[in-house]
Amino acid sequence: MTPATAFNSTAAISNSPTSDVGNDDYIVSFADITVNVDRATATRAGKKINLTTAEFELLTFFLQNAERPLTRDMILESVWSYLASPNTRTVDAHVLRLRQKLEVEPEAPKHFVTVHKVGYRFCPNGC
């Protein structure tokens, strides 16, 4: 699957290929965050955000599933290919780090929100 077909288009997310020195990169933007899917990079207002590989994969999964409630089990299986475990805090720890790096106010997230008794939802325009 190509990056262009991997992402659902929503009004809240601007996703468009862009040309950079002859290369076509797939770019997804929300709020003041720009994600270059092909280069696995993210910036806020033009400044690079350092994401680990796992954080970037989780971010990509959220971008692909914008506005959808996602259970922890769905995220574990899709992002890390883990079997569900009632004791794992992997998803929670990574979502916390994404909030710290991408939210303006991590303690009051608007984009990476908790869905009570379900898991998480990514809201490009805020929830």
C-alpha positions, 0 to 999 in steps of 0.5 A: 500500500502506498502512503497516498492510499494508506491515509483517509482524507478528512477535512481536518487533515491536509494530506498532499504529496509535495515535491522536494528536489525531485522527490515526491514525499507524502505530507500530512498536516494537522494544527501546526504539525507537519508529518512527512510520512515518507521520510518519517519526520515531523515538525511543529512550525518548521522545527523538527520534533524528535520521535522514536521509531515506535512513536512515529509508527503510532502517530502514523496509525493515528493519522490513518485512523483519524476520528475513530475510537481505537482500543489499546488492543487494536493499537498493540496489534496494528502498530507493534504486532503484540497480542493483547495483554491486560497488564501492558502499558505500552500504548499508554506510555507511547500516547503520553510521549506523543502528547508531550511532543505534539500537544500544545498542552499535554495535560489537556490534550486536544488531538490525542484524547482518551476515550473512556473505557475504549482507548484513544482517538486522534482528532486533527481539529481537536475533540 
